Amino acid sequence: MGINKYYAFPEAKQVIISGDIHGDFKTLVFKLCVQYGCTDTLLIVAGDCGFGFEKPAYYEQIYNQVAGRLRKSNNWIVFIRGNHDDPSYFREEKISYRRWRAVPDYSVIQACGHQILCVGGAISIDRRLRKEWNENLRERGLLQKACWWADEAPVFNPDAIDFLPVEIQIDTVVTHTAPSFCELTTKRGLLSWAVDDPVLIDDVDEERKAIDTIQKRLLENDYPVSRWFYGHFHQSWCAVIDGIEYTMLDIMEFKEVGPRRMET
């Protein structure tokens, strides 16, 4: 059995990537289906979706409230994990509806001629406070809710890249955080948090190195990667570096994945 999971959306006519949504699911669907009037569209949320902060029944209720609008517009939403998500929702595919699903790391999305690799995870810079809040929830017996998860960091899994079937040619990557050479590159915002979390900066460096290693492995394996999307930093930025367009998306910012570039 392969390591990767594959999800095909043959009816989709366009693919859009969204930045973090932090649990604002209804606004996301409204923006997609009503504000922008998108139809036949696959939307991929690049992490910090908001799964795990409420009990599981809450997310089923939200889906039931928006499913009709998604069906009417013939749209689909795929979520990848951020640091503000319970990894078990993705690893165990606890959210798995036809038009609304959370996918495991190293899933491959196939739509509109694209082969899109999805890898989640990052480090929460405010994790010390979040750990304290988790303890408070445990003391109150609210074990189904949390606001921080110890396995939040991205993980480099070489087998999930090296053993993709030959017909899977990754051209687009969606991660939650970014390679180290992409913005944001300053550590200015980390310094105040690191006062009470002395290994924070080292862990953030390791987080970015993990994404660097994924990027390097994809290129070593000659995958035709031309676009890379991520969220996490709550800002917008875009640049072409060594032939790959890297795009940082702000909260609830949308950007379309254009047609696949043909080799010349």
C-alpha positions as a Markdown table, in Angstrom:
| # | Residue | x | y | z |
|---|---|---|---|---|
| 1 | Met | 0.0 | 0.0 | 0.0 |
| 2 | Gly | 1.3 | 3.4 | -0.9 |
| 3 | Ile | 2.2 | 6.2 | 1.5 |
| 4 | Asn | 0.3 | 8.9 | -0.3 |
| 5 | Lys | -3.4 | 9.5 | -0.5 |
| 6 | Tyr | -4.8 | 10.7 | -3.9 |
| 7 | Tyr | -7.9 | 12.7 | -4.5 |
| 8 | Ala | -9.2 | 13.5 | -8.0 |
| 9 | Phe | -11.7 | 16.2 | -8.9 |
| 10 | Pro | -12.4 | 15.6 | -12.6 |
| 11 | Glu | -15.4 | 18.0 | -12.6 |
| 12 | Ala | -13.4 | 21.0 | -11.4 |
| 13 | Lys | -12.7 | 23.7 | -13.9 |
| 14 | Gln | -10.5 | 25.8 | -11.7 |
| 15 | Val | -8.3 | 25.4 | -8.6 |
| 16 | Ile | -8.0 | 28.2 | -6.0 |
| 17 | Ile | -5.8 | 28.3 | -2.9 |
| 18 | Ser | -6.8 | 30.1 | 0.2 |
| 19 | Gly | -4.8 | 31.4 | 3.1 |
| 20 | Asp | -5.6 | 30.6 | 6.8 |
| 21 | Ile | -9.2 | 30.8 | 7.8 |
| 22 | His | -9.0 | 30.2 | 11.6 |
| 23 | Gly | -12.4 | 28.4 | 11.9 |
| 24 | Asp | -14.3 | 31.0 | 9.8 |
| 25 | Phe | -15.9 | 28.2 | 7.7 |
| 26 | Lys | -19.1 | 30.0 | 6.8 |
| 27 | Thr | -17.3 | 33.1 | 5.6 |
| 28 | Leu | -15.1 | 30.9 | 3.4 |
| 29 | Val | -18.1 | 29.3 | 1.7 |
| 30 | Phe | -19.9 | 32.6 | 1.3 |
| 31 | Lys | -16.8 | 34.2 | -0.2 |
| 32 | Leu | -16.3 | 31.3 | -2.6 |
| 33 | Cys | -19.9 | 30.7 | -3.7 |
| 34 | Val | -21.6 | 34.1 | -3.3 |
| 35 | Gln | -19.1 | 37.0 | -3.1 |
| 36 | Tyr | -16.9 | 35.6 | -6.0 |
| 37 | Gly | -19.7 | 33.5 | -7.5 |
| 38 | Cys | -17.3 | 30.6 | -8.2 |
| 39 | Thr | -18.7 | 27.4 | -9.7 |
| 40 | Asp | -17.1 | 24.1 | -10.6 |
| 41 | Thr | -14.2 | 25.1 | -8.4 |
| 42 | Leu | -11.8 | 23.2 | -6.1 |
| 43 | Leu | -10.6 | 25.4 | -3.2 |
| 44 | Ile | -7.6 | 24.2 | -1.1 |
| 45 | Val | -7.1 | 25.9 | 2.3 |
| 46 | Ala | -3.4 | 26.1 | 3.1 |
| 47 | Gly | -3.7 | 25.3 | 6.8 |
| 48 | Asp | -4.9 | 26.9 | 10.0 |
| 49 | Cys | -8.4 | 25.7 | 9.2 |
| 50 | Gly | -9.5 | 25.6 | 12.8 |
| 51 | Phe | -10.2 | 21.9 | 13.4 |
| 52 | Gly | -9.9 | 20.7 | 17.0 |
| 53 | Phe | -10.9 | 23.8 | 18.9 |
| 54 | Glu | -14.5 | 22.6 | 19.2 |
| 55 | Lys | -16.1 | 19.2 | 19.7 |
| 56 | Pro | -16.3 | 17.0 | 16.6 |
| 57 | Ala | -20.1 | 17.4 | 16.3 |
| 58 | Tyr | -19.6 | 21.1 | 15.8 |
| 59 | Tyr | -17.8 | 20.6 | 12.5 |
| 60 | Glu | -20.5 | 18.2 | 11.2 |
| 61 | Gln | -23.1 | 20.9 | 12.1 |
| 62 | Ile | -21.2 | 23.5 | 10.1 |
| 63 | Tyr | -20.8 | 21.3 | 7.1 |
| 64 | Asn | -24.5 | 20.5 | 7.1 |
| 65 | Gln | -25.2 | 24.3 | 7.1 |
| 66 | Val | -23.0 | 25.0 | 4.1 |
| 67 | Ala | -23.3 | 21.8 | 2.1 |
| 68 | Gly | -26.3 | 22.9 | 0.1 |
| 69 | Arg | -24.5 | 26.0 | -1.1 |
| 70 | Leu | -21.4 | 24.0 | -2.1 |
| 71 | Arg | -23.6 | 21.5 | -4.1 |
| 72 | Lys | -25.6 | 24.2 | -5.8 |
| 73 | Ser | -22.3 | 25.9 | -7.0 |
| 74 | Asn | -20.7 | 22.5 | -7.7 |
| 75 | Asn | -17.7 | 23.5 | -5.5 |
| 76 | Trp | -15.4 | 21.4 | -3.3 |
| 77 | Ile | -13.1 | 22.4 | -0.4 |
| 78 | Val | -10.0 | 20.5 | 0.7 |
| 79 | Phe | -8.2 | 21.4 | 4.0 |
| 80 | Ile | -4.6 | 20.9 | 4.8 |
| 81 | Arg | -3.3 | 21.1 | 8.4 |
| 82 | Gly | -1.8 | 24.2 | 10.0 |
| 83 | Asn | -0.2 | 24.6 | 13.4 |
| 84 | His | -3.7 | 25.7 | 14.6 |
| 85 | Asp | -5.3 | 22.4 | 13.8 |
| 86 | Asp | -5.6 | 19.0 | 15.5 |
| 87 | Pro | -3.4 | 16.7 | 13.3 |
| 88 | Ser | -5.6 | 13.8 | 14.0 |
| 89 | Tyr | -8.4 | 15.4 | 11.9 |
| 90 | Phe | -6.2 | 15.1 | 8.9 |
| 91 | Arg | -4.2 | 12.0 | 9.7 |
| 92 | Glu | -7.4 | 10.0 | 10.4 |
| 93 | Glu | -9.5 | 11.8 | 7.8 |
| 94 | Lys | -12.2 | 12.7 | 10.4 |
| 95 | Ile | -13.6 | 15.3 | 8.0 |
| 96 | Ser | -14.5 | 13.3 | 4.9 |
| 97 | Tyr | -17.4 | 14.5 | 2.9 |
| 98 | Arg | -17.8 | 14.5 | -0.9 |
| 99 | Arg | -17.4 | 18.3 | -1.0 |
| 100 | Trp | -15.5 | 19.0 | 2.2 |
| 101 | Arg | -12.5 | 17.0 | 3.5 |
| 102 | Ala | -9.3 | 17.3 | 5.6 |
| 103 | Val | -6.5 | 15.4 | 3.9 |
| 104 | Pro | -3.3 | 13.8 | 5.4 |
| 105 | Asp | 0.2 | 15.2 | 4.8 |
| 106 | Tyr | 1.7 | 14.3 | 1.4 |
| 107 | Ser | -1.7 | 13.9 | -0.2 |
| 108 | Val | -1.8 | 14.5 | -3.9 |
| 109 | Ile | -4.7 | 16.5 | -5.4 |
| 110 | Gln | -5.5 | 15.9 | -9.1 |
| 111 | Ala | -7.5 | 18.6 | -10.8 |
| 112 | Cys | -7.5 | 20.7 | -13.9 |
| 113 | Gly | -4.3 | 18.9 | -15.2 |
| 114 | His | -2.5 | 19.7 | -12.0 |
| 115 | Gln | -0.8 | 17.3 | -9.6 |
| 116 | Ile | -0.7 | 19.2 | -6.3 |
| 117 | Leu | 1.3 | 18.0 | -3.3 |
| 118 | Cys | -0.1 | 19.1 | 0.1 |
| 119 | Val | 2.1 | 19.1 | 3.3 |
| 120 | Gly | 0.9 | 20.8 | 6.5 |
| 121 | Gly | 2.3 | 21.9 | 9.8 |
| 122 | Ala | 4.3 | 24.7 | 11.4 |
| 123 | Ile | 5.4 | 25.9 | 14.9 |
| 124 | Ser | 3.0 | 28.1 | 17.0 |
| 125 | Ile | 5.1 | 31.0 | 18.3 |
| 126 | Asp | 2.6 | 31.4 | 21.2 |
| 127 | Arg | 2.7 | 27.7 | 22.1 |
| 128 | Arg | 3.6 | 28.3 | 25.7 |
| 129 | Leu | 0.4 | 30.2 | 26.4 |
| 130 | Arg | -1.5 | 27.6 | 24.4 |
| 131 | Lys | -0.1 | 24.7 | 26.5 |
| 132 | Glu | -1.3 | 26.5 | 29.6 |
| 133 | Trp | -4.7 | 26.9 | 28.1 |
| 134 | Asn | -4.8 | 23.2 | 27.2 |
| 135 | Glu | -4.1 | 22.3 | 30.9 |
| 136 | Asn | -7.0 | 24.5 | 31.9 |
| 137 | Leu | -9.3 | 22.7 | 29.5 |
| 138 | Arg | -8.1 | 19.3 | 30.8 |
| 139 | Glu | -8.8 | 20.4 | 34.4 |
| 140 | Arg | -12.3 | 21.4 | 33.3 |
| 141 | Gly | -12.9 | 18.0 | 31.6 |
| 142 | Leu | -13.0 | 19.4 | 28.1 |
| 143 | Leu | -10.8 | 16.7 | 26.5 |
| 144 | Gln | -12.4 | 17.0 | 23.1 |
| 145 | Lys | -11.3 | 20.6 | 22.7 |
| 146 | Ala | -7.8 | 22.0 | 22.7 |
| 147 | Cys | -5.8 | 24.9 | 21.3 |
| 148 | Trp | -2.3 | 23.4 | 20.8 |
| 149 | Trp | -1.0 | 20.0 | 19.6 |
| 150 | Ala | 2.5 | 18.7 | 20.3 |
| 151 | Asp | 2.9 | 17.2 | 16.8 |
| 152 | Glu | 2.2 | 20.5 | 15.0 |
| 153 | Ala | 5.5 | 20.8 | 13.1 |
| 154 | Pro | 5.9 | 19.8 | 9.5 |
| 155 | Val | 7.6 | 16.4 | 8.9 |
| 156 | Phe | 9.9 | 15.5 | 6.0 |
| 157 | Asn | 9.0 | 12.1 | 4.7 |
| 158 | Pro | 11.4 | 11.1 | 1.9 |
| 159 | Asp | 9.4 | 8.0 | 1.0 |
| 160 | Ala | 6.3 | 10.0 | 0.3 |
| 161 | Ile | 8.2 | 11.9 | -2.4 |
| 162 | Asp | 10.6 | 9.2 | -3.7 |
| 163 | Phe | 7.9 | 6.5 | -4.2 |
| 164 | Leu | 5.2 | 8.4 | -6.0 |
| 165 | Pro | 4.0 | 6.5 | -9.1 |
| 166 | Val | 5.8 | 7.6 | -12.3 |
| 167 | Glu | 2.6 | 9.1 | -13.7 |
| 168 | Ile | 2.4 | 11.5 | -10.7 |
| 169 | Gln | 4.4 | 14.6 | -11.8 |
| 170 | Ile | 4.0 | 17.2 | -9.1 |
| 171 | Asp | 3.7 | 20.7 | -10.6 |
| 172 | Thr | 2.2 | 22.6 | -7.6 |
| 173 | Val | 2.9 | 22.4 | -3.9 |
| 174 | Val | 0.7 | 23.7 | -1.1 |
| 175 | Thr | 2.3 | 23.9 | 2.4 |
| 176 | His | 1.3 | 25.8 | 5.5 |
| 177 | Thr | 4.7 | 27.3 | 6.2 |
| 178 | Ala | 7.4 | 28.1 | 3.7 |
| 179 | Pro | 11.0 | 27.3 | 2.6 |
| 180 | Ser | 13.5 | 29.4 | 4.5 |
| 181 | Phe | 14.4 | 31.6 | 1.5 |
| 182 | Cys | 10.8 | 32.8 | 1.2 |
| 183 | Glu | 9.2 | 35.6 | 3.2 |
| 184 | Leu | 8.9 | 36.1 | 6.1 |
| 185 | Thr | 12.6 | 35.8 | 6.7 |
| 186 | Thr | 12.9 | 38.1 | 9.7 |
| 187 | Lys | 12.8 | 36.8 | 13.3 |
| 188 | Arg | 11.7 | 40.1 | 14.7 |
| 189 | Gly | 8.3 | 38.9 | 15.7 |
| 190 | Leu | 9.7 | 35.8 | 17.4 |
| 191 | Leu | 12.0 | 37.5 | 19.9 |
| 192 | Ser | 9.4 | 38.5 | 22.4 |
| 193 | Trp | 7.9 | 35.1 | 22.4 |
| 194 | Ala | 11.3 | 33.4 | 22.8 |
| 195 | Val | 11.9 | 35.1 | 26.1 |
| 196 | Asp | 9.7 | 32.5 | 27.8 |
| 197 | Asp | 10.3 | 29.8 | 25.3 |
| 198 | Pro | 14.1 | 29.4 | 24.9 |
| 199 | Val | 14.0 | 26.7 | 22.2 |
| 200 | Leu | 11.4 | 28.5 | 20.1 |
| 201 | Ile | 13.7 | 30.0 | 17.6 |
| 202 | Asp | 15.6 | 26.7 | 17.1 |
| 203 | Asp | 12.3 | 24.9 | 16.5 |
| 204 | Val | 11.2 | 27.5 | 14.0 |
| 205 | Asp | 14.5 | 27.1 | 12.2 |
| 206 | Glu | 13.9 | 23.3 | 12.0 |
| 207 | Glu | 10.4 | 23.9 | 10.8 |
| 208 | Arg | 11.7 | 25.9 | 7.8 |
| 209 | Lys | 14.5 | 23.5 | 7.2 |
| 210 | Ala | 11.9 | 20.7 | 6.9 |
| 211 | Ile | 10.2 | 22.6 | 4.1 |
| 212 | Asp | 13.6 | 23.3 | 2.5 |
| 213 | Thr | 14.3 | 19.6 | 2.4 |
| 214 | Ile | 10.9 | 18.8 | 0.8 |
| 215 | Gln | 11.6 | 21.4 | -1.9 |
| 216 | Lys | 15.1 | 20.1 | -2.5 |
| 217 | Arg | 13.9 | 16.5 | -2.7 |
| 218 | Leu | 11.2 | 17.4 | -5.2 |
| 219 | Leu | 13.7 | 19.1 | -7.5 |
| 220 | Glu | 16.3 | 16.3 | -7.1 |
| 221 | Asn | 13.6 | 13.9 | -8.3 |
| 222 | Asp | 12.9 | 16.2 | -11.4 |
| 223 | Tyr | 9.3 | 17.0 | -10.6 |
| 224 | Pro | 8.2 | 19.9 | -12.7 |
| 225 | Val | 7.3 | 22.2 | -9.8 |
| 226 | Ser | 6.4 | 25.7 | -11.0 |
| 227 | Arg | 4.1 | 27.0 | -8.2 |
| 228 | Trp | 4.3 | 26.9 | -4.4 |
| 229 | Phe | 1.6 | 28.3 | -2.1 |
| 230 | Tyr | 1.6 | 28.8 | 1.6 |
| 231 | Gly | -0.2 | 30.8 | 4.4 |
| 232 | His | 0.8 | 30.9 | 8.1 |
| 233 | Phe | 2.4 | 34.4 | 8.1 |
| 234 | His | -0.8 | 36.5 | 7.6 |
| 235 | Gln | 0.7 | 38.6 | 4.9 |
| 236 | Ser | 0.8 | 38.6 | 1.1 |
| 237 | Trp | 3.9 | 38.2 | -1.0 |
| 238 | Cys | 4.9 | 36.6 | -4.3 |
| 239 | Ala | 8.2 | 36.1 | -6.1 |
| 240 | Val | 9.7 | 33.9 | -8.8 |
| 241 | Ile | 12.8 | 32.1 | -7.5 |
| 242 | Asp | 14.8 | 29.8 | -9.7 |
| 243 | Gly | 11.8 | 29.3 | -12.0 |
| 244 | Ile | 9.3 | 28.6 | -9.2 |
| 245 | Glu | 6.6 | 31.1 | -8.3 |
| 246 | Tyr | 6.2 | 31.2 | -4.5 |
| 247 | Thr | 3.0 | 32.8 | -3.2 |
| 248 | Met | 2.3 | 33.7 | 0.5 |
| 249 | Leu | -1.4 | 34.2 | 1.1 |
| 250 | Asp | -2.9 | 36.4 | 3.8 |
| 251 | Ile | -5.9 | 35.3 | 5.9 |
| 252 | Met | -8.8 | 34.3 | 3.6 |
| 253 | Glu | -6.9 | 35.5 | 0.5 |
| 254 | Phe | -7.7 | 33.6 | -2.7 |
| 255 | Lys | -5.4 | 33.0 | -5.6 |
| 256 | Glu | -6.1 | 30.8 | -8.6 |
| 257 | Val | -3.7 | 28.1 | -9.8 |
| 258 | Gly | -3.2 | 28.9 | -13.5 |
| 259 | Pro | -3.0 | 26.5 | -16.3 |
| 260 | Arg | -0.2 | 24.0 | -16.1 |
| 261 | Arg | 2.9 | 25.2 | -17.9 |
| 262 | Met | 3.9 | 23.0 | -20.8 |
| 263 | Glu | 7.5 | 21.9 | -21.3 |
| 264 | Thr | 9.2 | 23.3 | -24.3 |
